[in-house]
Amino acid sequence: MFAKNIGTIDRVLRIAVGLALLAAFFLTPNTGGWHYAYLIGIVPLLTGLMSSCPLYSILGISTCPVKH
């Protein structure tokens, strides 16, 4: 589908941040419209699971190690 452009450390950090934000969404009380901002955690979680970031592709960035 997409070319892999996310390295191991980047991938682990994205998954951890994504899970933390989604956990905050489900564990904090709904006190207003800003509560739904935690759902942005879906983006780093999905990009971490796919090992591909569309923004990295657009900017020509890759944190994957170079394969020889």
PyMOL commands that set and color helices and strands:
alter all, ss='L'
color gray80, all
select helices_A, chain A and resi 8-27+33-50+54-59
alter helices_A, ss='H'
color red, helices_A
deselect
rebuild
show_as cartoon
